[in-house]
Amino acid sequence: MFNIVVCDDDKEIVEAIEIYLIQEGYHVLKAYDGQEAIELLEKEEVHLLVIDVMMPRLDGIRATLKIREDSCIPIIILSAKSEDADKILGLNIGADDYVTKPFNPLELVARVKSQLRRYTKLGNIHAEEGNQIYKTGALVIDDDLKEVSVDGESVKLTPIEYNILLLLVKNQGKVYSINQIYENIWNEDAIGADNTVAVHIRHIREKIEINPKDPKYLKVVWGIGYKVERI
């Protein structure tokens, strides 16, 4: 059973989300501010976090930043704000997905399921055995252990970052458009995908490149998309 923390200062919203998640067989842990969410993560085995942005004591943005210091669990941010800038901020600070209030609870459940599938695939939970190692230069992905290293140093990626990099490394030299990356990783139509993909690409570069502004591995092909060089 997956343990999901739902964090919002509106108890009615937390209880409503809990009902839908329990119906899908998930175990829900409830928190009403960011500090409570962090404390739950420290005490319990948590597989996914749904967290609101605007909360007292510790808001969702600062809580997410703190959690990302040592955890790669999927994080879905809830917010009443719908502007692109707010969505980009959520992704920039480490969230995996963003849902705008008011939302359809069934859509949120679908996004929870999608994130948990990626988390499981990444190998954090019950990874299936395999024997796939992909290399380009000093960049190595061990898809059995779900580990990434550069020059022998381990690189910590979120599930989405890992899956984007794996897609590109497995297909070295092939250029993927932003829409192709989005559709391959998110498994849904690429509507307004530009900012979402660009933010994740930037995060990957910051982790695998010596100089992210002059990348050795993850290249942009202007006007087309991205590729990983075959070295």
C-alpha positions, 0 to 999 in steps of 0.5 A: 500500500502506498502512503500519501501525505495530503497537506492543506490548511483547509481541512475540508479539502484534505478530507475530500482528497482523502476520500478519493484516494482511499477509494483507490486503495491508498493510505492517507496521512494528513497535514495542515501546514508544511512543517507537519508534512515534513515531520510526517516524512521524517517519521513515516515511509511516504511515497507521494506528497500532495501539498498546497502553496498558501499555508500558515507556519510553513508554506508549500514552496518552502516545505518543498525546498526543504524536502528536496534536500534529501528526498526524491518522492513525487510532489504534486503542488496545489494552488489557487494561482493559475498563472504560468509564473506560479506553475514554473515556480512550483517546478523550479523548486522541485515539484513534479506536477502542479494542479490548479484549484478548483480541480476535479478530484478524479484528475488529481487521483489520475495524476497521483497514479501517474506519478506513483507509476514513475516513482515505481519505475525509477526503482525506489519501490520494488524495482524489477530486475534487469541488466541495462547500462547506458553510457555516453562519455562519463555519463552512466545510467544503470537502469537496473539499479536506477542510478545515474553517475558522472565521472564516477560521482552519483547524481540524484535525480527526481523520477521525471528527471531520470525518465527524461534523461533515460529516454535521451540517453537510450536514443543518443543522437536522436533529437526529441521535440518538446512535445515528444518528450512530454508525451513520452514521459507524461503520457498525455497530450502536450498542451503548453508543455514548453515551460514544463519540459524546459524547467526539467531539462535545466535541472538535469543539466545543473546536475550532470554538466560541469558547465550547464550553460555550455553542456557536454551531454544534453544539447539543445537543437534550436527550433527543434528540441533536445538530444544527448550527444553520443560521445 
